[in-house]
Amino acid sequence: MSYRFSWDVVAESLPQIGAGIVGTIELASISIVAGIAIGVAGVVLRFGPSAVLRRLVKVYVEVMRNTPMLVQLYF
């Protein structure tokens, strides 16, 4: 039983691989920008004048810290 690796298959798949790389970079960039925006908004609300908003942000942060990432991804 022998197996021979074929570079032809890799060469034929390069456009799909390139599209996957571009899509991954786009998704990562959007996620980074959204995460920074949510974080900045949370900081502004956390130190803002409203006690209710401060409490809501505090609860959100504690829930995110204390739940496993797999559970967060599920929801």
C-alpha positions, 0 to 999 in steps of 0.5 A: 500500500503506497500513497503518492502526494499530488501537488496538482490537487494543491495547485488546482485548489489555490483559488479556493484557499486564497478565498478562504484566507481573504474571508478569514482576514475579513472576519477577523478584522470585523471581529476586532473592530466590533470587539474594540467598539463594544469594549470602549462602549462598556468602559464609557458606560462603566464609568458613566453617571448612570448607576443602572448602566454601571450595574448592567455593564458590571453584570455583563462583564462578570457573566462573560468572565465566569462562563466557559468560552464553549458555552458562550459560543453555543449561545 
